[in-house]
Amino acid sequence: MKAARKDSDREPEGNTGKAAGSDTGSDTGRRGGAHGEGLGAAHAGRRDTTAPSASAAFASAPFASAASAPAASASSTAASSWRAFPARQQPDWPDAAALGAVTRDLAGAPPLVAAAECDLLRRRMAAVARGEAILLQGGDCAETFAGTGTDSLRGTLRTLLQMAVVLTHATALPVVKVGRMAGQYAKPRSSPVEERDGVTLPSYRGDAVNGLEFTAGARRPDAGRLRAMYDASARSLNLVRALTTGGFADLRQVHAWNQGFVAASGAGERYEQLADEIGRSLAFMRACGVDTREVATAEFFVGHEGLLLDYEAALTRTEPGTGRVYATSGHLLWIGERTRDLDGAHVEYFSRIANPIAVKLGPATTPDTVLALVDRLDPDREPGRLTFVVRAGADRVRDVLPTLVEKVNAEGARVCWVSDPMHGNTTTAPSGHKTRRFDTVLDEVRGFVEVHRELGTHPGGIHVELTGDDVTECVGGGNAVLEEDLPDRYETACDPRLNHTQALDLAFLLAEQYRSATRA
């Protein structure tokens, strides 16, 4: 068992169908808060001739150096512009020369994701904004280099595929699947230091920055970890692509996803019944001569909090021909609750990339702040560009959310509204472990759907911290984890995650909420 954290982080931060939508390409400003220069990029830095690692094999987008001079200029502008703004939650790197060497190396490395993949996700998110699809985003609170293995990633992917099948079956809507993976290696902290038994050391900021072990050496920020983050992300993306296109995600294998401990749970039994229905439907389609080979693969995207701006800047690339600039560290990046300052570096950087982006909104968020974020980040009011992830807490969501949705709608913005029912509901158990109660998580989701039902708007989906492993980090669920069970398998590097059974429970209960909203 990993030691319980003392530095609380409560305030940080089936197959997808063919969703309609268009990617108009322009993010130039129309309104007062918008940038007239349009989309740009981040810190490209000077390139060196260091050969990229073997992880380069999976890159599919061209190097930034292939861009035209005007496009390169736009990239350079965005690369430097965020540095003129205050950047919160950045590590205090002790070796500036080492940081410069690593970022120059990354600036010459292949992109991790392709611009075309980001554009596709943007179109899928446009369908979510129009009420034609649902977003399911989930994965680790904080990935670790040691945890980037086949079994762990396969388990998380399996869990998300099962949840997507449940939601698609209940709503008859395509589910856009985004893993909180292949880049979620950095975390904001409530305090820059942590104290244990009279010893004070820098807080653990994720494997991209320092080590979890409570020693002076491990907690010293190390810029070399940024390169390790890139390599770990590349390995994960290689595996994700292999699994989603190589048969693992085949809907005809829907029963195989339920192997293991979850099959004996209440949620597992419900899932088996659902899998039987899907199997019979596929058999019927084949008997009618319908080609079911299209269900053999699944669209799957990855995203993470774009926290470490030196890293994001180094991996920003300009797309030749269009001049559009992308953060190529992931398909969808988000700004956390602690870094969404309107005059901050994160908002500046995010305003200049073409990826679909998201912003976390806590319970103290005001309508004026949200409208200002729309003006800065989605000046063209383009569906699919901007997602608001609401983490108000179960006791506040019904009070906070209605005004925000109404004000944004009145401005003509077509954003995606998504529920993060985890971060606003963190408590500390008597054992000292941070935990979340499943019933409270469910209540925030229920409140989120209820608000949208009353307003006649679309509850766009959920963003949850989960794992495919049988951990004991959140209390409750169908196969109830008790408070006294928490030490058994408390394995998270930061915040508590839903285990496989709890995640599947949540999918079924969310499906019921969507059904009730549709009937209403």
N, C-alpha and C positions, 0 to 999 in steps of 0.2 A: 504493500500500500504506500502511495506517495503521501508525504506529510500534508496536512491540511494547510491551506494558504491563509496567511494573516492579513495580507493586503487585499481588501475587498475590491471586487471589480464589478459592482452592481450597475455602475453608470458608464460603461465604456461604449466605449463605443457608444401508367401504361404507356405506350409509345406516343410521342408527340405527333399530333395531327398536322395537317397542312394549314397553318393559320394564315389568313390573308393579311396583307399589310404592305407598306412601301417604305423605302428608306430615301427620303428626299435629299439627304446629303448636306443640307445647309444648317449650321448652327450659329450663323452670324446674328448679331444683336438687333432686335427691333425696338427694345425698350431701353429706358434710361440705365438700367443696371447691366446691360449686356456689353460685351466687348465687340468693337467694330471690326477687329481683325479676324473674327471667326475662329475656327478650330486651329489649335496649334499642338505642340508636343512638349515634352519635358526634357530634362537634362540629357542631351545626347553625349556630351563630353567629348574629349579627344579620343580617337580610336588608337589602339595599338595593334600589333600584328600577332598577338597571342592567339594561337589556334583554339577554337572552342572545344569543349569537352565532347565526349561521345553522345551526350544528351542532345547535341545539335541535330541528330538524325531525325528528330520528329518535327523540326521547324518546317512550316509550309509557306510562310510569307517572306518576301524579299527583304534584303538588308536596307536600312535607311539610306545608305550611301548611294543606292540606285535612284533615289528621288531626284527630281529636277531641282534647279537652284531655287526657284520661288518656294517650292515645297520644303526644301531644306531650311530656308530662311524662316518659314512658319514654325517648323519644328524647333529651331534654335530659339526663336522668340518665346515659345511656350516653355522651353527648357529652362530659360533663365527667369521668366516672369514671376514664378512662384517664390523665388528666392528673395524678392523684395517685400514679401509679406511675412508676418509672424507665423512660424510653423510650430504648432504644439505637439507634444508627445513624441518628439524626436530624440533618439539616443544621444547621450553626450559622448560621442566617439573620442577616445583618448588619442588616437593616432590618425591625424588628418591625412598624412601621406598614404597610409594603408587604405583609407577610405577612397582616396582619389584613384589609387591603382585598381581597386576592385571595380569601381564604377566605370572606369575606362575599359576594363576588361568586359564588363557586362554590356557596355555601349556597342561593342563589336561582336557580341554573341548573337546567335540567331534568335528571333522572336519565339516566345513560347506558344502563342496562339496567332492565327491568321486574321487579317482584317476582314476577310469574307465571312469567317465564323462569327466575328463580333457583329457584323451587319445582319447576319441571319438571326442571331439572338435578339437584336434590336427589333426586327420584324416580328419575331415571336412575342416579345414584350409589348409590342403595339397591339397584338391581339388580346393580351391580358388587359391592357388599358381600355379596350373597347368592350370588355366583358365577354370575349369569345374564347378565352383560355384561362388557365389557372397556373400560378407559379408555385412550384415546390422547390425550396432551397434548404439544404441541410448538410450537416457535416460537423467536423470537430470544432470545438471552441478555439483551441490552439493546436495546430499540427506540430508534431515533433519529428526531428530527423530520424530518431530511432523507431518511430511508429509508422514511417513511410514504407510499409511492406505490403506484399500481395494480399495476405489474408485480411489485414485491417481494411485496406481500400476495397477489396471485394465485398466485405461485409457491409460497409457503408453504402456502396453502390447497390447491393442487393436490397437493402432496407429501403432506399429511395425508389427503386423500381417497384417494389411491392406497394409502397404508399401511393405511387402514381397510378398503379392499376386500380387500387381501391377508389381513388378520387375520380378517375376517368369513368369507371363503371357507374359511379353514383351520379355524376353530373352530365355525362355525355359531352364533356368538353375536353379538348387536348390539354395535357399537363406539360408545362415547360419545366424541365428538370435541370437544376443548377446545383452542383456540388459545392459545398463550402470546403474546398480542398485545392491542392496543388498551388498553394500560395498563402495559406492562412497561418503563417509562421511568426507573426508579430502581433502584440497586444498592447493597447493603451493601459495605463495603470492609474489608480486613484492616488498613489503616492510614489514619488521617485525612489523612495527607500523602503526597506523592510527591516523590522527589528525582531530578533529572536534572542531571548535569554540575555539581554543586554548588549547584543552584537547588532550593529547596523550596517547593512550592505545595500547596494543598488537593487531595486526590485527586478524580478524576472520579467523581461519584456518579450518573451518568446524566443524560440531557438534561432530566429534570424538575427538576434541581438546578443544574447548571452545564455548561460546555462541555468537550468532549474536548481542545481545543487546549491546549497547555502554555504558557499565558500567564496572568498575574495577573488580567487582566480576564475571560478565559473561565472561569477556575476559581473566581471569586467566586460563591457561591450567590446565585441571583436568584429571589425568590418569584414573579415574573411568569411564570416557566417552568411553574408549576403550572397556570395558565390555558392555556398553550400545550399542556400535556399533555392537558388536558380536550378541547381543540379537536382535537388530533391523534387522540385516542382516538375521538371522535365521527366523524371522517372515516373512520377504519378500520372502525368498526362499520357505518356506512352501506354501505361497499363490501362487507363480509362478508355483510350481509343481502341486498344486491343479487345477489351471486354465488351464494349458497346457495339463493336462491328464484327466480332469474331464468334458470336453464338451465345455468349453468356446472357445478353439482354433480349434474346429471342422470346417473344411472347408465348411461343409454343412450349417454352420451358418454365411456364409460370408456376407449375407445381414444384420444380426443383429449387426455386428461390425460398421455399418454406422449410427446407431441411433444417434439422438441428432443434435447439431448445424451443424455438417459438412455435413449432408445430404442435406442441403439447399444451400451449396456452389457450386462453379463451379467444384472443385475437387470432391465433394461428388456426383454430378450428373454423372461425368465420372466414378466414382467408382461404382455407381449403375448399369451402363451399363455393366461394367466389371463383376460385380457380377451376372448379368443376364446370361452372356455368360458362366460363370463357373457353374451356376446352371443347365443350359441346358446340358452342357457337362457331369456333374455328373448324370443327369437323363438318358442321352443316355447310359452311362456306365452301370448303373443299369439295364436298359432295355436289355442290351446285356449280362447280367448275371455276370458282373464284380463286385467283392466285393469291395465296397468303404469304408469299415470300417477303412482302414489304414489312411484315412484323418481325423479321429476323434481326433487325438492328434498331437502335434507339438513338435519338438525338440527345446529347448530354453536353452540358456546358459547365464551366468552372468559374468560381469567383472568390474574392477575398476582400478584406478591408484594405484599401489602398493607403496604408498608414505611413510606411517608410518612403518618404518622397525621394530620397537619393536613389533608392532601388527602382521605384516606378519611373523616375526620370530617365535612368540609364536604359530602361527597356521600352522607351517610347519610340515609335517608328512612324515615318511618313509613308503613306501608300503612293507609289508612283502612279501617275496618270490622273489621280483625283486630288492629290495634295492633302487629303484627309489624314489626320494624325491619330494614332491609336496607342493606348497602353497595352502592350503585348504580353504583359505578365499574366493576364487572365481575361476572360470574356466580359465579365461583369464585375466592376469594382464598386465599393461603397465607402462613404464617409461616415465615420462613427459619431456618436452623440457628443463626444468630447472635442472633436476637431472640425465641426461644421460652422465655425465662425465665419460670418459673411466677409470679414476683412482678413481672413486667414489664408495661409498658403494652400491648404487642401482644396478649398472652394475654388481658388484661382486655378490650380492645376486641373481639377476636374472640369472646369468650364471650357477647357481647351482640347479635350480628347473626344473622339467620336464614338467611343464605346457606349453601350447602355450603362447607366450609372444609377446608384441608389444613395439615399441619405437616411440615417437612423434619426428618429424623432422621439425624444423622451417626454415625460408628462408635463414638463415646464415649457414646452415649445409653444410659442405664440403664433397666431395667424399671420401677423406681420412678418415674422421670421420665415415662415413657410412660403409666403408670397415672394419675399425677397430671394429666397433660394430658387424658386421657379424662374424668376427673372434672370438670375445669374447663370443657372445651369440648363434651363430649357426655354430660352427666349423665343424660339420659333413655335413653341407649344406643339411639339412633335410627339405623337403617341409612341411609346416605346423608349424614348430617350431617358426619362426620369422616373424612378420608383421611390416612394416614401415608405420606409419600413417603420412601423409604429410599435414602440416598446414602452407603453404608458403604464403597465401594471394592471392587474385584474381589477383593482379597486378604483382605477382612474379612467380606464379606456372609454367607458360609456359617457363620461363627462367631457373628456378632452377631444375625442375624435370627431364628433359631429361638426363642430365649428370649423375645424381644419378642412374637412372634406367640403363643406359648403362654400367656404371662402375660395378654395382652389377651383372648384367647379364654376363659381361666379366669374373667375378670371379667364375661363375658357381653356384652362390647362387640362390635358388628357394624360394624367400621371397614373401609374399603377399604385394601388394601395395594398400593402402587405403587412401582415401581423407577425411581429417577433414576440411571442408570448413567454420568452425565457428570461430576458435580461431585467425586466421590471419586477420579477417575482423571486429574487434570490433571497434566501434566509440562511441562518447559521444554526445547525443542529447542536444539541447539548455536547456532542463529541467534538465540536469545533469545525466540522466539515461544512463547507458551503453546500447548500442543496436547494432544490426546487420541488415543490409539491405538484404532483401531476394534476390534481383537481384544480389548483390555482392556474396552472398553465392552460388547462382546458377552459376555465372560466374566462380568461382573457380572449381566447379564440372565439368563444361564444359571444362575448360582448362585441368584439370586432365585427362579426357577421351580423349581429342584431342591429348595430348602428347602420351598416350599409343597407340592410333590408328596409329599415325605416326611412332612409333617405332615397331609396330607389337606385342606389349605386352598386357597383360591383366589388365584392370582397375579393381582391386579386390573388390571395394565396397566403402562404406562411413561410417564415424563415426561422428555422429551429436548429439548435445544437443537439446533435445526436450521433450515435455510433452503432455499428452493427454488432458490437460485442455485448456480452451479458454483464455489463457493469452495474454497480450499485451506487449511483450518484444522485438520482432523483427519487423522491419518496412517493409511493403510490403506484397507480396503474393497475391493470387487470391482474397480473401476478405481482401483487403488492410488495414493493420494497419498503421495509420498515426503517425507522431511524436507526435502530440497533444494527441493521444490516449494512449501513453505509461503509464501515471500515473493510468489509469483505473484499470488494473489488472497486475501490475508489481510485481510478487510474488517470483521471484527467490532469492535464498540465496546468489548467487554469479553472474554468467554470464547469459545473456539473452538466452532464449530457443525458438525454433520454437514451435508454438502451433499446435494443431491437424490438422487444415486446411492447414497451411503452410507446415507441414511435409508431408501430402498427396500430396500437390502440388509438392513438391520436388521429391517425388517418381515418379510421372508421368513424370516430366521433365527429371529426370535421366533415366527413361526407354526409352525416346525418344533418349537420347544421346547414350545409348547402342545399340539401333536399328541402328542409323546412323553409329556407329563404325562397326557393323556387316556388314552392306551393303557395307561400304568402303573396 
